[in-house]
Amino acid sequence: MRHTRHHLEDDIGRMEAGSSLLETDADTRAEYRRVVAKHSEDYLANLSDGLAYVQDGYGPDVSDEMLRPGEPIPINDLVTYVENRVNKPGINMTSGGLMGFIPGGGVFESALGDYMAAVANRYAGMFYASPGAVRMENAMIRWAGEMIGYTDHFGGSLTSGGSMANLTAITTARHAMGIRNRDAESTVIYTTKRTHHSVFKALKVSGLHECIVRKVDLDASYRIDVKKLEQQIIDDKKAGLKPFLCIINAGSTDIGAVDQPIPVAKVTQRYNIWLHIDAAYGGFFMLTRWGKEFLKGIEQADSVILDPHKGLFLPYGTGIVLVKKASHLIDTFKYHASYLQDAESMTAEESPTDVSAELSKHFRGMRMWLPLKIHGVAPFRDALDEKLLLTRYLWDNIREMGFDTGPYPDLTIVIFRYNRSGVDTEALNRRIFEDIRQDGRIFLSSTNLDGVFNLRVAILSFRTHKRHIDLLLELLKKSLQKHLPNVGKM
Ligand SMILES: *Cc1c(COP(=O)(O)O)cnc(C)c1O
């Protein structure tokens, strides 16, 4: 039904009165900021003596009125809800005691970057929309690419995390190598026995799971066995198959072992295979001298991913994909849209949308740029060096206590378990794990390595220092004494 002109203007007026409430005035904004800032400061102030794990909030909770959008609620009530019901239960990723999974911590300045990015809401997908935002994002990509040793003509984008970065790299590899769907059954992908599951998910999402996937064995140091890799490639070629893609770890998530890029790259180059290095965990150790040594040759990869929300300690939501030849990314992702035709003459720099699957996106560059510029790079490097040293300190000490460990750590992950003849090893180590979880000040995870239960420590939060490692050692000792009373006397 058409409005009469008179009614139309009346209705517009009424709706404007309601919708204008979204344009919050300066006093109200100041009040919101005060409440949120107080909440954030209280949170950070309680962090150092807080818990890394709170076993709460896991029960059913379907009828929660505070969650369902509806009537307006005062900000104080909402912030109180966040404080009690969101920030308390579960694993505290900001705690220095967090040593499970892969920590990162979440540097504060990133939140301010997000705040500025969201207030101005610059459109970071296209250079035409915001040359400044795109320049900032591209500068982060350039910095990361140069850090790993890429030189000219590389490209990349800021993603939501490592999983999407892997997906972007794998899709690019497929396109660049001309793999068609009908080729899948004769095309071979090489991973390792310890490849991260996000890689297999990316293979599935991109349709490449129908290829033949070889999970190559590891050597005694849990790194890819390069001889076996090459032998498998030779066998596959003899059988008339097409080796296409090889994916290795620069820091496996389970054990932290770094597959050595140089010997692997020699093989992949010899057989014209795309080499992808998953450095989501280990990539930023390239800022350190030790890391540069360990990851030497990483720049030979055709694509690499890193996770600033791990090794650069940013809050969750930032990954990086880098591709050695930017043209491969552009060939894969650049599209033309008639309603965006005005943008095309305004492209002094590559637009993120032309090198990724996203169009409208979070302006992630600001949350990475602000902390790096406020602090400079040095404290990030020192923090990573500190984590490497803390890991070796932990490794030495738990061996002294009688734990069996994996090999000397490449990076900052240690797996260990207590094993003595006459004790039920699995039950004992599960009890130790449970004791530490119940205490809550330190949070570990566990991993199943070739059918064996192992305790696992990953040290990567900028807030983790020697006192946290000493506390962990104390907790381990106490737990051992409780379950094996004569251990303490050794
Ligand atoms: C964490 C991790 C991923 C996945 O990254 P997300 O940021 O969690 O999506 C992939 N590979 C490795 C080696 C990782 O450690």
The ligand as a MOL file (V3000), in Angstrom:
LIG
                    3D

  0  0  0     0  0            999 V3000
M  V30 BEGIN CTAB
M  V30 COUNTS 15 15 0 0 0
M  V30 BEGIN ATOM
M  V30 1 C 47.0100 -22.4930 16.1700 0
M  V30 2 C 47.4720 -23.1830 14.9620 0
M  V30 3 C 46.7010 -23.2090 13.7870 0
M  V30 4 C 45.2990 -22.6390 13.7340 0
M  V30 5 O 45.2920 -21.2810 13.9350 0
M  V30 6 P 43.9970 -20.5060 14.4870 0
M  V30 7 O 44.5050 -19.1300 14.6200 0
M  V30 8 O 43.6520 -21.1490 15.8030 0
M  V30 9 O 42.9100 -20.6510 13.4930 0
M  V30 10 C 47.2450 -23.7910 12.6660 0
M  V30 11 N 48.4660 -24.3560 12.7080 0
M  V30 12 C 49.2130 -24.3770 13.8070 0
M  V30 13 C 50.5690 -25.0060 13.7670 0
M  V30 14 C 48.7550 -23.7970 14.9830 0
M  V30 15 O 49.5010 -23.8100 16.0820 0
M  V30 END ATOM
M  V30 BEGIN BOND
M  V30 1 1 1 2
M  V30 2 1 2 3
M  V30 3 2 2 14
M  V30 4 1 3 4
M  V30 5 2 3 10
M  V30 6 1 4 5
M  V30 7 1 5 6
M  V30 8 2 6 7
M  V30 9 1 6 8
M  V30 10 1 6 9
M  V30 11 1 10 11
M  V30 12 2 11 12
M  V30 13 1 12 13
M  V30 14 1 12 14
M  V30 15 1 14 15
M  V30 END BOND
M  V30 END CTAB
M  END
